[in-house]
């Protein structure tokens, strides 16, 4: 994305030099509009929104309706809307079924099949709960992440933290990590497993402030102790610090710096 904006990614001044402000501006755009090649070449917000709408429409018909010969369009429309607006949150097919079954006819089997089509087409990724058994992983709802943040349907400016989380998930996937979420009375956004089976705990928060700092740190620390590791990472928009908490080394890292590095 930075290359398309004519920024030299090998320039050491990107992180601490005069280019820093420009890089953060471009990263904000990337988080908001995603990384589709044609999108990165546009500057007009109107044109970007128009193109993203065209992309989603093309994916809808080519990758779903035509590819899988889908006939229940009301169900597909409702599922599409819910999946792309539920980004970075837990999504329950059973809850969806209970909510929509009285609005139009469809079976639970058909719903599960349509959902599987989204996964097979790689329009969304699902992240399962970190658990010892496959049964425990599958009986808990998955967290949903669209393949590009430009497809996320935002309602308010409060969605910035969810967009950042979606971006981190996509980058972890690009790095070849297997990803889960942690939920044992307290939550940690991601548990990652690398190619050497090493486990790590990752928390994502747009920023750390008085109202969320304790919750975010407690979730990370609990996950680290559960994994028997002595360090964890909190990714933020621009906060940066290192500190210890209950014997765990906590690194707070801006996402844009991590992605450049």
Kinemage of the C-alpha trace (Angstrom):
@kinemage 1
@onewidth
@group {chain A} dominant
@subgroup {mainchain}
@vectorlist {calphas} color= white
{ca unk a 1} P 0.000 0.000 0.000
{ca unk a 2} L 2.809 2.413 0.900
{ca unk a 3} L 4.622 1.569 -2.327
{ca unk a 4} L 1.484 2.487 -4.304
{ca unk a 5} L 1.628 5.857 -2.527
{ca unk a 6} L 5.256 6.314 -3.668
{ca unk a 7} L 6.722 5.849 -0.196
{ca unk a 8} L 10.077 4.070 0.097
{ca unk a 9} L 9.474 1.293 2.632
{ca unk a 10} L 13.229 0.866 3.100
{ca unk a 11} L 13.619 4.466 4.295
{ca unk a 12} L 14.696 4.337 7.950
{ca unk a 13} L 13.085 7.718 8.462
{ca unk a 14} L 9.598 6.217 8.151
{ca unk a 15} L 9.365 5.375 11.834
{ca unk a 16} L 11.153 8.244 13.571
{ca unk a 17} L 12.009 10.751 10.837
{ca unk a 18} L 10.095 13.429 8.918
{ca unk a 19} L 8.101 10.794 7.006
{ca unk a 20} L 6.417 9.505 10.179
{ca unk a 21} L 3.359 11.791 9.969
{ca unk a 22} L 2.767 10.859 6.321
{ca unk a 23} L 3.117 7.135 7.055
{ca unk a 24} L 0.560 7.371 9.883
{ca unk a 25} L -1.827 9.242 7.581
{ca unk a 26} L -1.500 6.535 4.918
{ca unk a 27} L -1.897 3.803 7.502
{ca unk a 28} L -5.117 5.422 8.725
{ca unk a 29} L -6.411 5.356 5.136
{ca unk a 30} L -5.333 1.732 4.756
{ca unk a 31} L -7.127 0.735 7.932
{ca unk a 32} L -10.281 2.577 6.881
{ca unk a 33} L -10.486 1.628 3.186
{ca unk a 34} L -8.465 -1.580 2.967
{ca unk a 35} L -5.762 -2.704 0.594
{ca unk a 36} L -7.424 -3.544 -2.717
{ca unk a 37} L -4.964 -2.343 -5.415
{ca unk a 38} L -7.401 -0.079 -7.280
{ca unk a 39} L -8.641 1.431 -4.016
{ca unk a 40} L -5.107 2.465 -3.054
{ca unk a 41} L -4.835 4.511 -6.251
{ca unk a 42} L -7.914 6.634 -5.478
{ca unk a 43} L -8.000 9.779 -3.336
{ca unk a 44} L -11.705 10.675 -3.446
{ca unk a 45} L -13.771 9.176 -0.630
{ca unk a 46} L -16.789 9.077 -2.931
{ca unk a 47} L -14.874 7.121 -5.584
{ca unk a 48} L -13.450 4.738 -2.975
{ca unk a 49} L -16.886 3.957 -1.519
{ca unk a 50} L -18.273 3.462 -5.030
{ca unk a 51} L -15.467 1.049 -5.966
{ca unk a 52} L -15.772 -0.941 -2.742
{ca unk a 53} L -19.501 -1.298 -3.355
{ca unk a 54} L -18.739 -2.601 -6.851
{ca unk a 55} L -16.170 -5.033 -5.443
{ca unk a 56} L -18.625 -6.421 -2.916
{ca unk a 57} L -21.350 -6.735 -5.546
{ca unk a 58} L -18.984 -8.604 -7.880
{ca unk a 59} L -17.880 -10.949 -5.080
{ca unk a 60} L -21.494 -11.490 -4.072
{ca unk a 61} L -22.568 -12.685 -7.516
{ca unk a 62} L -19.366 -14.302 -8.826
{ca unk a 63} L -18.024 -15.952 -5.672
{ca unk a 64} L -21.326 -16.843 -4.041
{ca unk a 65} L -24.515 -16.740 -6.141
{ca unk a 66} L -23.057 -18.114 -9.388
{ca unk a 67} L -20.362 -20.363 -7.954
{ca unk a 68} L -22.664 -22.163 -5.525
{ca unk a 69} L -25.930 -21.739 -7.443
{ca unk a 70} L -27.555 -19.944 -4.514
{ca unk a 71} L -31.311 -19.469 -4.770
{ca unk a 72} L -32.394 -18.155 -1.339
{ca unk a 73} L -31.389 -14.533 -1.912
{ca unk a 74} L -33.143 -13.091 1.213
{ca unk a 75} L -31.076 -15.452 3.370
{ca unk a 76} L -27.841 -14.609 1.541
{ca unk a 77} L -28.558 -10.859 1.797
{ca unk a 78} L -29.214 -11.053 5.535
{ca unk a 79} L -26.190 -13.257 6.181
{ca unk a 80} L -23.938 -10.981 4.113
{ca unk a 81} L -25.075 -7.909 6.010
{ca unk a 82} L -24.628 -9.572 9.399
{ca unk a 83} L -21.189 -11.048 8.645
{ca unk a 84} L -19.672 -7.827 7.300
{ca unk a 85} L -21.115 -5.739 10.129
{ca unk a 86} L -20.052 -8.265 12.808
{ca unk a 87} L -16.353 -7.923 12.052
{ca unk a 88} L -14.002 -8.586 14.965
{ca unk a 89} L -16.853 -9.939 17.104
{ca unk a 90} L -18.288 -13.350 17.966
{ca unk a 91} L -20.902 -14.610 15.559
{ca unk a 92} L -23.421 -17.351 16.382
{ca unk a 93} L -25.228 -19.115 13.554
{ca unk a 94} L -27.736 -20.483 16.046
{ca unk a 95} L -28.574 -16.971 17.278
{ca unk a 96} L -28.871 -15.800 13.660
{ca unk a 97} L -31.266 -18.656 12.902
{ca unk a 98} L -33.492 -17.825 15.873
{ca unk a 99} L -33.596 -14.143 14.932
{ca unk a 100} L -34.393 -14.559 11.225
{ca unk a 101} L -36.358 -17.812 10.907
{ca unk a 102} L -39.698 -16.000 11.154
{ca unk a 103} L -38.832 -13.420 8.484
{ca unk a 104} L -38.393 -15.759 5.495
{ca unk a 105} L -38.255 -19.541 4.992
{ca unk a 106} L -34.905 -21.315 5.390
{ca unk a 107} L -33.524 -24.326 7.216
{ca unk a 108} L -30.639 -24.409 9.667
{ca unk a 109} L -28.783 -26.757 7.302
{ca unk a 110} L -29.085 -24.219 4.471
{ca unk a 111} L -27.821 -21.433 6.747
{ca unk a 112} L -24.763 -23.471 7.744
{ca unk a 113} L -24.108 -24.311 4.094
{ca unk a 114} L -24.268 -20.665 3.005
{ca unk a 115} L -21.946 -19.684 5.849
{ca unk a 116} L -19.482 -22.340 4.723
{ca unk a 117} L -19.539 -20.807 1.235
{ca unk a 118} L -18.283 -17.512 2.671
{ca unk a 119} L -15.363 -19.357 4.274
{ca unk a 120} L -14.620 -21.393 1.144
{ca unk a 121} L -14.600 -18.228 -0.973
{ca unk a 122} L -12.223 -16.632 1.568
{ca unk a 123} L -14.462 -13.596 1.889
{ca unk a 124} L -14.240 -13.987 5.659
{ca unk a 125} L -11.928 -15.687 8.118
{ca unk a 126} L -13.145 -17.213 11.337
{ca unk a 127} L -11.112 -17.418 14.533
{ca unk a 128} L -12.042 -20.157 16.998
{ca unk a 129} L -11.681 -20.206 20.773
{ca unk a 130} L -8.374 -21.465 22.111
{ca unk a 131} L -9.179 -24.820 23.691
{ca unk a 132} L -7.591 -28.218 24.194
{ca unk a 133} L -10.148 -30.157 22.166
{ca unk a 134} L -11.707 -29.609 18.744
{ca unk a 135} L -15.119 -30.155 20.342
{ca unk a 136} L -14.628 -27.237 22.748
{ca unk a 137} L -13.366 -25.045 19.927
{ca unk a 138} L -16.314 -25.792 17.671
{ca unk a 139} L -19.081 -25.518 20.286
{ca unk a 140} L -18.149 -21.887 21.000
{ca unk a 141} L -18.990 -19.102 18.534
{ca unk a 142} L -16.282 -18.003 16.121
{ca unk a 143} L -15.048 -14.443 15.740
{ca unk a 144} L -15.500 -13.099 12.206
{ca unk a 145} L -12.987 -11.099 10.132
{ca unk a 146} L -13.594 -9.958 6.511
{ca unk a 147} L -10.706 -10.526 4.095
{ca unk a 148} L -10.221 -6.761 3.696
{ca unk a 149} L -11.119 -3.912 6.054
{ca unk a 150} L -12.656 -2.035 3.123
{ca unk a 151} L -15.505 -4.564 3.230
{ca unk a 152} L -16.265 -3.962 6.916
{ca unk a 153} L -19.596 -2.220 7.392
{ca unk a 154} L -19.041 0.476 9.985
{ca unk a 155} L -21.795 2.066 12.001
{ca unk a 156} L -19.983 4.619 14.170
{ca unk a 157} L -16.504 6.016 14.761
{ca unk a 158} L -16.305 3.655 17.741
{ca unk a 159} L -15.559 0.893 15.249
{ca unk a 160} L -11.931 2.055 14.926
{ca unk a 161} L -10.785 -0.478 17.521
{ca unk a 162} L -12.560 -3.294 15.663
{ca unk a 163} L -10.983 -2.196 12.371
{ca unk a 164} L -7.555 -2.233 13.990
{ca unk a 165} L -8.214 -5.728 15.351
{ca unk a 166} L -9.323 -6.916 11.897
{ca unk a 167} L -6.138 -5.478 10.407
{ca unk a 168} L -3.963 -7.261 12.971
{ca unk a 169} L -5.697 -10.578 12.263
{ca unk a 170} L -5.071 -10.214 8.514
{ca unk a 171} L -1.392 -9.448 9.120
{ca unk a 172} L -1.011 -12.433 11.470
{ca unk a 173} L -2.539 -14.646 8.766
{ca unk a 174} L -0.119 -13.222 6.191
{ca unk a 175} L 2.741 -14.110 8.514
{ca unk a 176} L 1.536 -17.720 8.528
{ca unk a 177} L 0.292 -17.759 12.120
{ca unk a 178} L -2.488 -20.034 13.317
{ca unk a 179} L -4.831 -17.799 15.305
{ca unk a 180} L -7.345 -18.371 18.113
{ca unk a 181} L -9.080 -16.118 20.633
{ca unk a 182} L -8.825 -16.499 24.406
{ca unk a 183} L -11.908 -16.390 26.625
{ca unk a 184} L -11.633 -17.732 30.163
{ca unk a 185} L -13.658 -15.254 32.261
{ca unk a 186} L -11.391 -12.545 30.827
{ca unk a 187} L -10.633 -12.090 27.131
{ca unk a 188} L -7.511 -11.739 25.039
{ca unk a 189} L -8.021 -11.034 21.354
{ca unk a 190} L -5.536 -13.492 19.876
{ca unk a 191} L -3.506 -16.551 20.754
{ca unk a 192} L -1.058 -17.284 17.936
{ca unk a 193} L 0.858 -20.432 17.066
{ca unk a 194} L 3.823 -20.147 14.698
{ca unk a 195} L 5.438 -22.791 12.491
{ca unk a 196} L 7.540 -23.974 15.434
{ca unk a 197} L 4.432 -24.429 17.632
{ca unk a 198} L 5.383 -21.469 19.791
{ca unk a 199} L 2.365 -19.804 21.391
{ca unk a 200} L 1.978 -16.075 21.979
{ca unk a 201} L -0.704 -13.800 23.417
{ca unk a 202} L -1.775 -10.654 21.572
{ca unk a 203} L -4.224 -7.973 22.679
{ca unk a 204} L -5.514 -5.212 20.367
{ca unk a 205} L -6.828 -1.878 21.613
{ca unk a 206} L -7.052 1.385 19.675
{ca unk a 207} L -5.496 3.086 22.679
{ca unk a 208} L -4.961 2.467 26.379
{ca unk a 209} L -6.784 4.831 28.702
{ca unk a 210} L -8.168 4.963 32.226
{ca unk a 211} L -11.366 3.051 31.408
{ca unk a 212} L -9.859 0.119 29.509
{ca unk a 213} L -6.231 -0.168 30.599
{ca unk a 214} L -6.785 -2.574 33.496
{ca unk a 215} L -9.145 -4.793 31.469
{ca unk a 216} L -6.810 -5.036 28.475
{ca unk a 217} L -3.758 -5.801 30.611
{ca unk a 218} L -5.601 -8.341 32.781
{ca unk a 219} L -6.790 -10.232 29.705
{ca unk a 220} L -3.289 -10.363 28.261
{ca unk a 221} L -1.680 -11.406 31.550
{ca unk a 222} L -4.244 -14.172 32.138
{ca unk a 223} L -3.649 -15.514 28.619
{ca unk a 224} L 0.137 -15.431 29.068
{ca unk a 225} L -0.106 -17.344 32.337
{ca unk a 226} L -2.494 -19.857 30.742
{ca unk a 227} L 0.093 -20.431 27.983
{ca unk a 228} L 3.025 -20.433 30.439
{ca unk a 229} L 4.820 -17.661 28.523
{ca unk a 230} L 6.469 -14.654 30.153
{ca unk a 231} L 5.727 -11.915 27.629
{ca unk a 232} L 2.798 -10.581 25.631
{ca unk a 233} L 1.990 -7.788 23.187
{ca unk a 234} L -0.695 -5.109 23.079
{ca unk a 235} L -1.101 -3.570 19.631
{ca unk a 236} L -2.460 -0.009 19.552
{ca unk a 237} L -2.873 2.830 17.103
{ca unk a 238} L 0.027 4.883 18.462
{ca unk a 239} L 0.701 4.079 22.145
{ca unk a 240} L 4.143 2.652 22.857
{ca unk a 241} L 5.654 1.484 26.154
{ca unk a 242} L 7.125 -1.516 27.966
{ca unk a 243} L 6.262 -2.544 31.509
{ca unk a 244} L 5.847 -5.526 33.778
{ca unk a 245} L 2.545 -6.876 35.135
{ca unk a 246} L 2.362 -9.864 37.503
{ca unk a 247} L 5.646 -11.233 36.210
{ca unk a 248} L 4.709 -10.769 32.533
{ca unk a 249} L 6.711 -8.463 30.253
{ca unk a 250} L 4.160 -6.378 28.347
{ca unk a 251} L 5.104 -4.632 25.121
{ca unk a 252} L 2.758 -1.952 23.795
{ca unk a 253} L 3.426 -1.499 20.082
{ca unk a 254} L 1.832 0.735 17.411
{ca unk a 255} L 0.381 -1.489 14.691
{ca unk a 256} L 1.780 0.653 11.867
{ca unk a 257} L 5.329 0.241 13.198
{ca unk a 258} L 4.875 -3.514 13.524
{ca unk a 259} L 3.569 -3.819 9.974
{ca unk a 260} L 6.406 -1.754 8.508
{ca unk a 261} L 8.959 -3.784 10.461
